[in-house]
């Protein structure tokens, strides 16, 4: 089998019964894993770096694994803007709007109307080299 230089191809290694799918890029040796799990915890509030951010925080877990994820921005009450900042209040407002739009889509995908209802929603997580790359609600089972 020939392969052009610089072109990656994903190869399926195994799909164990626990809902794990492993793939490996032939050229880079990077491991990509897809794991099935659920949202085990969800919180909207203060958290993140030194508890100075506001947003939504998730714990995603499956059989034998767990990971945290968030969508957050600097809290306006804790981190004040100054002339030396490399961002504006408009940037922060845009981040806040992004968080709300993200939650709106998540609610639609999960077919819920409240952040509290996201607990136990099934998810698919994609890991690259054991680092969470992305995750999504399993809309196929909703």
C-alpha positions in Angstrom: 0.0 0.0 0.0 1.5 3.3 -1.0 0.9 6.6 0.9 1.8 10.1 -0.1 4.1 11.9 2.2 2.3 14.2 4.6 -1.1 12.5 4.3 -2.4 11.0 7.4 -4.7 8.0 7.5 -6.7 6.8 10.5 -6.6 3.1 11.3 -9.1 1.5 13.6 -7.2 -0.6 16.2 -10.0 -2.1 18.3 -13.5 -1.4 19.6 -13.9 -3.1 23.0 -17.3 -3.6 24.4 -17.0 -0.6 26.8 -17.7 1.8 23.9 -14.1 2.7 23.2 -12.9 3.2 19.7 -9.2 3.7 19.2 -7.6 5.0 16.0 -4.0 5.9 15.3 -2.6 8.2 12.7 -0.1 6.2 10.7 2.3 9.1 10.0 2.3 10.9 13.3 1.7 8.1 15.8 -0.9 10.2 17.5 -3.5 8.2 19.3 -7.1 9.3 18.8 -9.7 7.6 21.1 -13.5 8.0 21.1 -15.1 7.1 24.4 -18.8 6.9 25.3 -19.9 8.2 28.7 -22.2 10.7 30.4 -22.3 14.1 32.0 -21.8 13.2 35.7 -21.7 16.7 37.1 -22.6 20.1 35.7 -22.4 23.5 37.3 -22.9 27.1 36.2 -21.0 29.6 38.4 -17.6 30.7 39.6 -14.6 28.4 39.0 -11.8 27.8 36.6 -8.3 29.4 37.0 -8.0 30.6 40.7 -11.8 30.6 40.9 -11.8 33.9 38.9 -13.9 32.8 36.0 -17.6 32.4 35.4 -19.1 29.8 33.2 -20.3 26.2 32.9 -18.2 23.4 34.2 -18.7 19.7 33.4 -17.4 16.4 34.6 -17.7 13.8 31.9 -17.1 10.1 32.8 -17.4 6.6 31.5 -16.3 3.2 32.5 -12.8 3.6 34.0 -12.3 7.3 33.0 -13.3 10.8 33.8 -12.4 14.3 32.6 -13.3 17.9 33.3 -14.4 20.4 30.6 -15.7 24.0 30.8 -16.8 27.0 28.8 -15.8 30.0 30.8 -14.5 33.6 30.8 -12.9 36.0 33.3 -15.6 37.1 35.8 -16.2 40.9 35.6 -16.5 41.3 39.4 -13.2 39.5 40.1 -11.0 40.6 37.2 -11.3 44.2 36.4 -10.3 45.6 33.0 -7.4 48.0 32.9 -5.5 49.9 30.2 -2.8 47.3 30.3 -5.2 44.5 29.4 -4.8 42.9 25.9 -8.5 42.5 25.8 -11.5 44.8 26.0 -14.8 44.6 27.8 -16.4 44.0 24.4 -14.2 40.9 24.1 -15.5 39.7 27.5 -19.1 40.4 26.6 -18.6 38.3 23.4 -17.2 35.5 25.5 -20.2 35.7 27.8 -22.5 35.6 24.8 -20.6 32.6 23.4 -21.2 30.7 26.7 -25.0 31.3 26.5 -25.2 30.3 22.9 -23.1 27.2 23.7 -25.6 26.3 26.5 -28.6 26.9 24.2 -27.2 24.5 21.6 -26.4 22.0 24.3 -30.0 22.2 25.7 -31.4 21.6 22.2 -29.1 18.6 21.5 -29.9 17.1 24.9 -33.6 18.0 24.6 -33.6 19.6 28.0 -34.5 23.1 29.2 -32.3 23.5 32.3 -28.7 23.1 33.2 -29.7 20.7 36.0 -31.2 18.4 33.4 -27.9 17.8 31.7 -26.7 15.4 34.4 -26.6 11.8 33.1 -27.0 12.9 29.4 -24.9 10.5 27.2 -21.9 11.9 25.5 -19.1 10.9 23.1 -15.6 12.2 24.0 -12.7 12.4 21.6 -9.3 12.2 23.1 -6.0 12.9 21.2 -2.9 11.6 23.0 -5.0 11.2 26.2 -6.1 14.9 26.1 -9.8 15.8 25.6 -10.1 17.3 22.2 -13.9 17.6 21.9 -17.1 16.2 23.2 -20.7 16.1 22.1 -24.1 15.0 23.3 -25.1 11.6 21.7 -28.0 13.0 19.8 -28.6 9.6 18.2 -30.0 8.3 21.5 -31.9 11.4 22.6 
